[in-house]
Amino acid sequence: MRKHFVVFVLLIISFAINAQEKKLSKIEVKKTEENSQATNRGGSVFQDRTDKKGIKNNKEKPPITAYKIISIANDTTYVDTTLTSYKDYKFNYLRKDDFELLPINNVGQTYNSLAKREEYTHLLPLFGARARHFNFMEAEDINYYHVPTPLTELYFKTTFEQGQQLDAFFTVNTSPRLNLSIAYKGVRSLGKYQHALSSTGNFRATASYNTKNERYYLRTHFVSQDLLNQENGGLSESGVNQYLSQDTEFADRASIEVRFENAENVLKGKRFYLNHEYRFIKKRDSSNHELALGHVLDITDKSYQFDQDNQNDLFGDSFINQGLSDKVALEDFTNEGYLRYNNDVLGEFKVKGSYTDYNYGYNSILTRTTTNGTIERIPNRIKGDVIAVGGEYEKEYKGFHIKADGMTLLSGDFSGNYVKARVDYSIKDFNIGFQGDINEVAPNYNFLLYQSDYKDYNWQNDFDNVETQKVQLDIKSKKYFNLSASYKTIKNYTYFNKDADSITTPRQYGEDISVFKVKASKNFTFLKVIGFDNTIQYQKANKGEEVYRIPDIITRNTLYYKDYWFKRALYLQTGVTFKYFSSYKGDAYDPVLSEFYIQDDEEIGGFPQIDLFFNAKIRQTRIFFKVENFAEAFSQNTEFSAPRYAYRDAVIRFGLVWNFFL
């Protein structure tokens, strides 16, 4: 039924767009705020490059600021082809700054979190297998585009042993009102250790459309993702000794023993998303009012599967000895409607309501006899529907930017709510922001219900909602420094740990947790050609540190040389990056659940990582060449990313990001 509904919606959208285009006898470019800057610098953004005879004219090319990137929250930036130290930090598998993350030894595997990851705001439990979600693109991760000419971006980077990683993207405005984009990000890496292959793919396609009278707009996307990892359980007891021995025999990491070589897990997901709005009253010169009705549709299907050829004592007894397979799926169907009113004096108000139908679980009910002889029945489904209402407000007032958002569940088996408010103000060289968040939501589904072929990995829990309160201060200044400080309290914190039989089990902390965090960064320039970029973070769990494990200090410092060479044909950046985090009892990884759990046996960290890099820009191409973990090039690496999971050895990697503007 849902598949037919999606096809129907797509056909209606296609028909509406085609019908609108047929009404237009010619392309008319309107000088709106979005393209006025480009117009002032060289005519219309979408102006033809040829005259009627087909001969190229001498019109100036559109500026880079005309190639716009629009987020789900309607924040607009533009394509950035500069080469900076920040671009070097983002040149990785996630294509994000990984300052607070510690990668496991192969590309495409999970990350240990040096600072606990904060999820997007939500009212219902999240799908489990959170260790697999670092590279899973949610609706908030998808951007939309508006470009004067077709734009292509190619990302390439080498991996470990056999394989490569590639991210290819293309977008085009077929008219000033219709933009289409398509992209695919694929990674395959064998890894240096036995049975550590990663193979992932993220396909996404977007469309955005505005009618000629600008009363109706539409943004939609489709994504399909498949994230697979072979699992080896980390190093065995013998493997740990081999790794730490620094014996040249084990410089070939494939010769080091791992716990098993017969398991893999995979996270899959598909999503169709539609966000469209019709303006009944549109702002004009004679009116400062705007009234619009909008609708958001989100259809998401996710599944997670763990397969293992034979039972392994590491996870306890199993119901079957061969062909173990755990699979769980979630179907989430959400409709949201809203009424938006905008007034130049009062600001913008939005009243919204949503209906969500969810279905999470497994194919069969589990019935078993407990140790005391009673019959235990573990259901296979958590399903139902909920209704939520809320509102948003935004206003610019005398230099202050005020924004608030809140929502609460009214009906259904779950309860939850959130309130977010932020105020920003600019004064001289500083942008100052203050934010407060309150959120109450159920723990993710993995804590509430889990079934497995392993006997001890079966549970049903009725945990209380996790309650989080947070205040944050942000100060940004290009001239001086950037500073972010926050204080957060958590009630009913949920986590995994090992029980007396060394089996991973879900837990809920009975006391409050409080966390203070401050992060400062500054990039200095000396003699115009020497750069020194610094980021340092201090964080401390004042309460609940026995379950909320984080390092006190994280720091990253980059010293580099930058200048133009060859008559400014090439821009060069080369230097060294130093990374460090203080030692702490980092979380361990469970491959059955694809979750991290707390442990009390081993500390990680307290070692420096030194990277040497040589980056260059030629026109719109940025080339990256790096010696990772250079300090370990002179002696065998003995550090860990998580207990039993080795840190990455010294390696030379290179790649590029290449933009085409047609």
C-alpha positions in Angstrom: 0.0 0.0 0.0 2.8 2.4 0.9 4.7 1.7 -2.2 1.6 2.5 -4.3 1.1 5.6 -2.3 4.6 6.8 -3.0 4.3 6.1 -6.7 1.0 8.0 -6.7 2.6 11.1 -5.0 5.5 11.1 -7.4 3.2 11.0 -10.4 1.1 13.9 -9.0 4.3 15.9 -8.4 5.6 15.2 -11.9 2.3 16.1 -13.4 2.1 19.4 -11.5 5.6 20.4 -12.5 5.0 19.5 -16.2 1.7 21.3 -16.3 3.2 24.4 -14.8 6.1 24.4 -17.2 3.7 24.1 -20.2 2.0 27.3 -19.1 5.3 29.2 -19.5 6.0 30.5 -23.0 9.5 31.5 -22.1 11.9 31.3 -19.2 11.6 34.4 -17.1 14.3 35.1 -14.5 13.1 37.2 -11.6 15.6 39.2 -9.5 14.8 37.8 -6.1 17.0 38.0 -3.0 18.4 34.6 -3.9 20.0 35.7 -7.2 20.3 39.4 -6.8 24.0 39.2 -5.8 24.8 37.2 -8.9 22.7 39.6 -11.1 24.6 42.6 -9.8 27.9 40.9 -10.7 27.2 39.8 -14.1 23.6 39.7 -15.3 21.0 37.1 -14.6 22.1 33.9 -12.9 20.4 31.8 -15.5 21.1 34.0 -18.5 22.1 32.1 -21.7 25.8 31.9 -22.6 25.0 32.1 -26.3 23.3 34.5 -28.6 20.6 33.6 -31.2 23.3 32.6 -33.7 24.9 30.2 -31.2 28.0 32.2 -30.8 29.3 32.5 -27.2 29.0 35.9 -25.7 31.3 37.6 -23.2 28.9 37.6 -20.3 30.6 37.2 -17.0 30.3 33.8 -15.4 28.1 33.5 -12.3 29.9 34.0 -9.0 30.5 31.1 -6.6 27.9 32.6 -4.2 25.2 31.8 -6.8 25.7 28.1 -6.3 23.4 27.7 -3.2 23.1 24.8 -0.7 19.9 24.8 1.3 19.4 22.7 4.5 16.2 21.1 5.8 16.0 24.0 8.2 16.1 26.4 5.2 19.6 27.7 6.1 21.4 28.7 3.0 25.2 28.6 2.2 27.1 28.3 -1.0 29.6 26.0 -2.6 33.0 26.5 -1.1 36.0 25.6 -3.2 38.7 27.1 -1.0 41.4 25.1 0.6 41.7 25.5 4.4 42.8 23.5 7.4 39.1 22.8 8.1 38.8 21.2 4.6 41.6 18.9 5.6 39.7 17.9 8.8 36.6 17.1 6.7 38.5 15.0 4.1 37.4 11.6 5.6 34.9 8.9 5.2 32.1 10.8 7.0 33.0 14.1 5.1 32.6 15.9 8.5 35.0 17.1 11.1 35.7 14.1 13.2 37.3 16.0 16.1 35.2 14.1 18.7 35.5 10.7 17.1 38.1 7.9 17.3 38.0 5.6 14.2 38.4 1.8 14.4 41.2 0.4 12.3 39.4 0.1 8.9 37.6 2.7 6.9 33.8 2.2 7.0 33.8 0.7 10.5 32.3 2.4 13.5 33.8 5.1 15.7 34.4 5.4 19.4 32.9 8.6 20.7 35.3 10.9 22.6 32.3 13.1 23.4 28.8 11.5 23.5 27.0 12.0 20.3 23.9 14.1 20.4 21.1 12.9 18.1 18.7 15.0 16.1 15.7 16.1 18.0 13.0 13.3 18.1 9.9 12.3 20.0 9.8 8.5 19.4 12.6 6.0 20.1 15.4 5.8 17.7 16.2 2.6 15.7 19.0 0.6 17.4 22.4 -0.4 16.1 23.6 3.2 16.8 27.2 2.2 16.2 26.3 1.8 12.5 24.6 5.2 12.2 27.7 7.4 11.9 27.5 7.3 8.1 23.7 6.8 7.9 22.1 9.9 6.3 19.0 11.1 8.1 16.5 13.6 6.7 18.4 16.4 8.4 21.6 15.4 6.5 20.1 15.9 3.1 20.6 19.3 1.3 18.9 20.9 -1.6 20.4 23.1 -4.2 19.9 26.1 -6.5 22.6 26.6 -9.2 22.9 28.8 -12.3 24.8 26.1 -14.2 25.2 22.3 -13.8 27.5 21.5 -10.9 29.4 18.2 -10.3 31.6 17.2 -7.3 33.8 14.2 -7.2 35.4 13.0 -4.0 38.0 10.2 -4.0 40.3 8.8 -1.3 42.3 5.7 -0.8 41.5 3.1 1.8 43.3 0.3 3.6 44.4 -2.6 1.4 42.0 -3.4 -1.4 39.3 -0.9 -2.2 38.6 2.8 -2.6 36.0 5.4 -1.5 34.2 7.7 -3.8 31.4 10.3 -3.5 30.0 11.5 -6.8 27.4 14.3 -6.9 25.6 16.2 -9.7 23.0 18.9 -9.6 21.3 21.0 -12.3 18.6 23.6 -12.5 16.5 22.7 -15.5 14.8 26.0 -15.1 15.1 28.8 -12.5 12.4 27.0 -10.6 13.3 23.4 -10.8 16.4 21.8 -9.3 17.4 18.1 -9.5 20.4 16.4 -7.9 21.7 12.9 -7.7 24.6 11.4 -5.7 26.2 8.2 -4.6 28.8 7.6 -1.9 30.4 4.2 -2.0 33.2 2.6 0.1 34.9 -0.7 0.0 37.9 -1.5 2.1 39.4 -4.9 2.9 41.3 -3.6 6.0 44.6 -4.8 7.4 43.2 -7.3 9.9 41.4 -10.6 9.3 37.7 -10.5 8.4 37.3 -6.7 8.7 35.9 -5.9 5.2 33.6 -2.8 5.0 31.3 -2.2 2.1 28.9 0.7 2.2 26.7 2.6 -0.2 24.6 5.8 0.2 22.4 6.8 -2.8 20.4 10.0 -2.6 18.3 12.0 -5.1 16.6 15.4 -4.5 14.2 17.7 -6.2 13.1 21.2 -5.3 10.6 23.3 -7.2 9.0 26.8 -7.0 6.0 28.0 -9.1 6.4 31.1 -11.2 4.3 33.2 -8.8 6.3 31.8 -5.8 3.2 30.7 -4.0 4.0 27.0 -4.0 7.3 25.3 -3.3 8.3 21.7 -2.9 11.3 19.8 -1.7 11.6 16.1 -1.8 14.3 13.4 -1.6 14.8 9.7 -1.8 17.7 7.8 -0.2 18.7 4.2 -0.2 21.5 3.0 2.1 23.4 -0.2 2.6 26.1 -0.4 5.3 27.8 -3.8 5.7 30.7 -4.7 7.9 32.4 -8.0 8.5 32.9 -8.6 12.2 35.8 -10.3 13.9 35.1 -9.5 17.6 38.5 -7.7 17.9 41.8 -9.3 18.9 41.8 -12.6 20.7 43.9 -13.0 23.9 46.7 -14.3 21.8 46.1 -11.6 19.3 46.4 -8.8 21.9 49.8 -10.3 23.0 50.9 -10.5 19.4 49.9 -6.9 18.8 51.6 -5.6 21.9 54.8 -7.6 21.4 56.1 -5.4 18.5 57.5 -8.5 17.0 58.3 -7.9 13.3 56.4 -11.1 12.5 53.2 -9.3 13.3 53.9 -6.1 11.3 51.7 -7.8 8.8 48.5 -7.3 10.7 46.7 -10.1 8.8 48.8 -12.6 10.8 47.4 -11.4 14.2 44.7 -13.6 15.6 41.1 -12.3 16.0 38.2 -13.7 18.0 36.3 -15.1 15.0 36.1 -14.8 11.2 32.5 -15.9 10.5 30.2 -12.9 11.2 28.9 -9.8 9.6 26.2 -7.2 10.2 24.4 -4.8 7.9 22.2 -1.8 8.3 19.8 -0.9 5.5 17.4 1.9 5.0 15.2 3.6 2.5 13.4 6.9 2.9 11.0 9.0 0.8 10.6 12.6 2.1 8.3 15.3 0.9 8.1 18.9 2.2 5.7 21.3 0.4 3.9 24.5 1.1 1.3 26.8 -0.4 1.2 30.5 0.4 -2.4 31.8 0.5 -1.2 35.3 1.3 2.1 36.3 -0.1 4.2 39.2 1.1 4.1 42.1 -1.3 5.2 45.8 -1.3 1.7 46.7 -0.1 1.5 44.0 2.5 3.8 42.7 5.3 1.7 39.6 6.0 2.2 36.0 4.8 0.0 33.0 5.5 1.0 29.5 4.3 -0.2 25.9 4.7 2.4 23.2 4.6 2.7 19.4 4.7 5.7 17.1 5.5 5.7 13.4 4.6 8.4 11.0 5.8 8.3 7.3 5.0 11.3 5.5 6.5 12.1 1.8 6.4 15.2 0.5 8.3 16.5 -3.0 9.0 19.5 -4.4 10.9 20.8 -7.9 10.6 23.6 -9.8 12.3 24.7 -13.2 10.8 27.2 -15.7 12.1 28.0 -19.1 10.7 28.6 -20.8 14.0 27.8 -20.1 17.7 30.6 -18.4 19.6 31.0 -18.7 23.4 31.9 -15.1 23.6 28.1 -14.3 23.4 26.9 -17.3 25.5 24.7 -20.2 24.6 22.5 -20.1 21.5 19.2 -21.8 20.4 21.0 -23.1 17.2 24.6 -23.9 16.6 24.9 -22.9 13.0 23.5 -20.3 10.7 22.7 -17.8 13.4 20.7 -14.8 12.0 19.1 -11.9 13.9 17.1 -9.4 11.9 14.9 -6.5 13.1 13.1 -3.9 11.1 11.3 -0.6 11.6 8.6 1.0 9.4 7.9 4.6 10.2 5.2 6.6 8.4 4.9 10.3 9.5 2.6 13.0 8.3 2.9 16.5 9.6 0.8 19.5 8.7 1.4 23.1 9.7 0.0 26.6 9.4 2.6 29.4 9.1 2.0 33.1 9.6 4.7 35.7 9.1 4.4 39.4 10.0 7.2 42.0 9.9 6.3 43.3 13.3 5.2 40.2 15.2 7.6 37.7 13.6 6.9 34.2 12.2 4.6 31.7 13.9 4.1 28.1 13.0 1.5 25.8 14.5 2.0 22.1 13.6 0.6 18.7 14.3 1.7 15.2 13.2 0.5 11.7 13.0 3.0 8.8 13.1 2.4 5.1 12.5 5.3 2.9 13.6 6.0 -0.9 13.5 9.2 -2.2 15.0 10.2 -5.8 15.7 10.9 -9.4 14.7 9.1 -12.2 12.9 8.3 -14.5 15.8 7.4 -14.4 19.5 9.9 -16.0 21.9 8.7 -18.3 24.7 11.3 -19.8 27.0 11.6 -21.3 30.5 13.7 -19.3 33.0 16.1 -20.7 35.5 13.4 -20.7 38.2 11.0 -22.7 36.0 8.6 -20.0 35.0 7.5 -19.4 31.4 8.7 -16.1 29.9 7.1 -14.7 26.8 9.0 -12.0 24.8 6.8 -10.3 22.2 8.1 -9.6 18.7 6.5 -6.2 18.0 6.3 -2.6 19.3 3.8 -1.0 17.1 1.1 1.7 17.3 0.5 5.3 16.4 0.9 8.7 18.1 -0.3 12.2 17.6 1.9 15.2 18.4 1.3 18.9 18.4 3.7 21.9 18.7 4.8 25.2 17.3 7.7 27.3 16.2 8.5 31.0 16.5 11.2 33.2 14.8 11.9 36.9 15.0 14.5 39.5 14.3 14.4 42.3 16.8 16.9 45.1 17.2 19.9 42.9 16.3 18.6 39.9 18.2 17.6 36.7 16.3 15.1 34.7 18.4 14.1 31.2 17.5 12.0 28.6 19.4 10.6 25.2 18.7 8.6 22.8 20.8 6.4 19.7 20.4 4.7 17.1 22.6 3.0 13.7 22.2 -0.7 13.8 22.9 -1.7 10.2 22.4 -0.3 6.7 22.0 1.8 4.3 24.0 4.8 6.6 24.2 5.1 9.9 25.9 7.7 12.6 25.1 8.3 16.2 24.4 11.0 18.7 23.5 11.5 22.5 23.7 14.3 24.4 22.1 15.0 28.1 22.3 17.9 30.2 21.0 18.9 33.8 20.9 21.7 35.2 18.8 23.1 38.7 18.9 26.0 40.3 17.0 28.1 43.1 18.5 31.2 44.5 16.9 33.5 41.5 16.2 31.4 38.9 18.1 28.4 36.8 17.4 26.9 35.6 20.7 24.3 32.8 21.0 22.5 31.4 24.0 20.5 28.2 23.7 18.4 26.1 26.0 17.0 22.6 25.3 14.6 20.3 27.2 13.9 16.8 25.9 12.1 13.8 27.2 12.0 10.7 25.0 12.0 6.9 25.3 15.3 5.1 25.0 16.1 3.6 21.6 14.3 0.4 20.5 17.4 -1.8 21.3 16.9 -1.1 25.0 13.2 -1.8 24.9 13.0 -5.0 22.8 15.6 -7.4 21.4 15.6 -10.9 20.1 18.5 -13.0 19.0 19.6 -16.6 18.3 21.9 -16.1 21.3 19.8 -17.0 24.4 21.0 -14.1 26.6 20.4 -11.5 23.9 16.7 -11.5 24.4 14.8 -9.0 26.5 11.8 -6.7 26.9 12.1 -3.6 29.1 9.8 -0.9 30.3 12.4 1.8 30.9 11.5 5.3 31.9 11.9 8.2 29.5 15.4 9.7 29.3 15.1 13.4 30.4 17.8 15.8 29.2 18.2 19.5 30.0 21.0 21.6 28.4 22.1 25.2 28.3 24.8 26.4 25.9 26.7 29.6 25.2 28.4 30.1 21.8 30.8 33.0 21.0 32.2 33.3 17.5 34.7 35.9 16.3 36.9 35.7 13.2 39.2 38.3 14.8 39.6 36.7 18.2 38.4 33.1 18.9 35.4 30.7 18.9 34.1 29.4 22.2 31.3 27.0 23.1 30.4 26.1 26.6 27.5 23.9 27.8 26.1 22.3 30.9 23.8 19.3 30.6 21.9 17.1 33.0 20.5 13.6 32.2 17.9 11.7 34.1 17.3 7.9 33.5 20.4 7.6 31.3 20.3 4.2 29.4 23.4 2.3 28.5 24.8 -1.2 28.0 27.3 -3.1 30.2 28.4 -6.6 30.9 26.7 -8.7 33.5 28.3 -11.4 35.8 28.4 -13.8 32.9 30.1 -11.3 30.6 26.9 -10.8 28.4 26.0 -7.4 27.2 22.8 -6.2 28.8 20.7 -3.0 28.8 20.7 -0.8 32.0 19.1 2.4 33.2 21.0 4.7 35.6 19.0 5.5 38.7 20.7 8.9 39.5 21.2 12.1 37.7 24.2 12.8 35.4 25.7 16.2 34.9 28.2 17.1 32.2 30.2 20.3 31.7 31.9 20.9 28.4 33.8 23.8 26.9 35.5 24.0 23.5 37.7 26.8 22.2 39.3 27.2 18.8 41.5 29.8 17.0 43.4 30.0 13.8 46.5 32.3 13.9 48.4 33.6 10.8 52.0 34.7 11.0 54.0 36.4 8.2 51.0 35.8 5.9 52.3 32.3 5.0 52.4 30.5 8.4 49.2 29.2 9.9 48.5 27.7 13.4 45.1 26.2 14.0 44.1 25.1 17.5 41.1 23.4 19.0 41.0 22.3 22.6 38.0 20.8 24.5 37.6 20.1 28.2 34.7 18.0 29.5 33.8 16.5 32.8 31.0 14.3 34.1 30.5 15.8 37.5 27.9 13.2 38.4 27.5 9.7 36.9 31.1 9.4 35.7 30.9 5.6 36.4 28.5 5.2 33.5 29.1 8.3 31.4 32.7 7.7 30.2 34.5 10.6 28.4 38.2 11.8 28.3 38.8 15.1 30.1 40.9 16.7 27.4 40.8 16.5 23.6 43.1 18.7 21.6 44.1 19.2 18.0 46.8 21.6 16.8 47.9 22.2 13.2 51.0 24.1 12.1 51.2 24.7 8.4 52.8 26.7 5.6 50.5 28.2 2.9 51.2 30.2 -0.2 50.7 30.5 -3.9 53.2 28.9 -6.3 53.8 28.9 -10.0 52.5 32.4 -10.7 49.4 31.7 -8.5 48.4 28.7 -10.5 48.7 26.4 -7.4 47.8 27.1 -3.8 49.8 25.0 -1.3 49.2 24.0 2.3 51.6 21.7 4.0 52.3 21.0 7.6 51.7 18.8 10.7 48.6 18.0 12.8 48.9 16.9 16.4 46.0 15.1 18.1 45.7 14.0 21.7 43.0 12.9 24.2 43.6 12.0 27.8 43.4 8.3 28.8 40.1 7.0 30.1 38.1 3.8 30.2 36.7 4.0 26.8 33.6 2.1 25.7 33.9 -1.4 24.2 32.1 -2.6 21.1 29.5 -5.4 20.8 29.1 -6.7 17.2 25.8 -8.5 17.8 24.0 -5.4 18.9 26.3 -3.0 17.0 26.3 -0.9 20.2 29.0 0.3 22.6 29.0 -0.7 26.2 30.8 0.5 29.3 33.7 -1.5 30.7 36.1 -1.3 33.7 39.1 -3.2 32.6 41.1 -1.2 30.1 42.1 2.4 29.4 42.6 3.9 26.0 44.1 7.2 24.9 47.0 9.2 26.4 49.0 8.9 23.2 49.7 11.5 20.5 48.7 11.1 16.9 50.8 13.0 14.4 49.8 13.5 10.8 51.9 15.0 8.0 50.0 16.5 5.1 50.6 18.1 1.7 47.5 19.7 0.2 47.2 21.7 -2.9 44.5 23.5 -4.9 44.6 23.8 -8.7 41.6 25.8 -10.0 38.6 24.0 -8.5 40.5 20.8 -7.6 41.7 20.2 -4.0 44.4 17.5 -3.7 45.1 15.9 -0.4 48.2 13.8 0.5 48.7 12.7 4.1 50.9 10.4 6.2 48.6 9.3 9.0 49.8 8.5 12.4 53.4 9.3 11.4 54.7 8.8 15.0 54.0 5.0 14.6 56.1 4.8 11.4 59.3 4.2 13.4 57.9 1.5 15.7 54.9 -0.8 15.6 51.7 0.7 16.8 50.4 -0.6 20.2 47.4 1.7 20.8 43.7 0.9 20.8 40.6 2.6 19.6 38.4 0.4 21.8 39.2 -2.5 24.0 40.6 -5.3 21.7 40.2 -3.1 18.6 43.6 -1.8 17.4 44.2 1.8 16.4 45.2 2.6 12.9 48.8 2.1 11.9 51.0 4.6 10.0 49.8 4.8 6.4 50.1 7.1 3.4 46.7 8.1 1.9 45.8 10.5 -0.8 42.7 11.8 -2.7 41.0 14.8 -4.2 37.8 16.8 -4.3 37.0 18.1 -7.8 34.3 20.5 -8.7 33.0 21.1 -12.3 31.1 24.2 -13.2 29.6 23.9 -16.6 
